[in-house]
Amino acid sequence: MKNAILFLFVVLLAIFPLVFQKDAEFSGADGQAEGVIEEIAPDYEPWFNSIWEPPSGEIESLLFSLQVAVGAIVIGYVIGFGRARKKYSFKE
């Protein structure tokens, strides 16, 4: 029952902004920070440029999703390994 309530809470957190902020532009923090920097210091020159720029926004989203998936797998493995080690450790 606790897992179902937590799952419902996560779904509501994901849907809430989409329902109540219909005309909002959901952009990334990088783009917003760039806009603020241009407002504050229009002559600011970045320290370095990107080595590689993804050819489209879809590929950038794909790479970000892959990064999230790998991170989730690593975190899940570490948590699972710790729980299994605790469960199956023999105490003498």
Secondary structure as UniProt FT lines:
FT   HELIX           2..20
FT   TURN            22..23
FT   HELIX           29..40
FT   TURN            42..43
FT   HELIX           57..88
//
